[in-house]
Amino acid sequence: MARELRIFCSFLIFVGVMHIVTFVVTGEPQVPCYFIFGDSLVDSGNNNKLATAAKANYRPYGIDFPQGITGRFTNGRTVADLIGEFLGFTEFIPPYATATDNEIRTGVNYGSGSAGIREESGSHLGDRISLDRQLNNHVTTISRLSLLQSNKTFTNEYLKKCIYLSNIGSNDYINNYLMPNNYPTRNIYTVDEYAALLVEQYFQQLKMLYDLGARKVAVFGLGQIGCAPAEIARFGTNGKPCVEWINDAVKIFNEKLKSIVNELNNDYPDGKFTFINLTSISAPQGDLPIPSPPCCRVGEDGQCVPNSTPCLLRALSVFYDGFHPTETANTVIATRSYIALSPMDASPYDISHLARL
């Protein structure tokens, strides 16, 4: 396993560095604005003042981030941050909780730790901003933009040129379906029924995003949740690298999600939706297992123990805590989302192509 870890991490570093060197963008951003929806994988501080246990506004989170501790659930930049850099934005897109009128012209990050497609997902941890609430917040942002730009028609055309990123759904499994003592869903629905229910709700939410003016939307599938250190510790693997039955459930969801992305493209010819395949991206070595030890010392909740000392070689870790990737892993995800290395990575096109449409 140690040898596999070295091979895997060497690959991560090579891919990440090569893409950063090759595709760093200079000059004006490729699109006028960039809006981010999702959960803790993209949260940049929206949960900081919420009454919730799902917070990352303490060390060792942010230890490698330029601005220090911000509420990002990793050691450095998130996938959304890195994609923003590739799109040419010189400043990080601000969280909705603190975004000023001047800042919202270039976009807003609505992401919220423990949030899900379903309203109740993550509720046992406290408050969170579900996807429905994030969409409502976007309505408010559009109203603010219309007032600032003093021309509703101009604002509508402006919004059509922006990139919209949606990375959500993990908590509908981790903090809902996989917790039958807290939520009834696993006792009510089969794995296939639950995936269908989730995707149908997500379909309606993505249609609402379209109705609000979005025309370039990158929809992220779920990663291999069964390979998260916290899920492995909780469920065991029966000698396998990951919790296979969880990954099988995620696969069903992803297949259905890809289908609705195709359906959205058929229903809305002027809309450009694309599916980002995190399962493909997170397994660049084919059948090689994802190394699972977290970089920081984690508590029972899978998050870093406050003020603990993380591993020194963070660039050689895939997971920072029990659930969230390190900046190195985020770099691979972001770069392969932006410029696909395989036809499996993005369908029908990667984010760099999406920006040019």
Secondary structure by P-SEA (a helix, b strand, c coil): caaaaaaaaaaaaaaaaaaaacccccccccccbbbbbbccccccccccccccccccccccccccccccccccccccccaaaaaaaaacccccccccccccccccccbbbcccccccccccccccccccccaaaaaaaaaaaaaaaaaaaccaaaaaaaaaabbbbbbcccccccccccccccccccccccaaaaaaaaaaaaaaaaaaaaaacccbbbbbccccccccaaaaaaccccccccaaaaaaaaaaaaaaaaaaaaaaaaacccbbbbbbcaaaaaccccccccccccccccccccccccccccccccccccccccccccaaaaaaaaaaaaccccccccccccaaaaaac
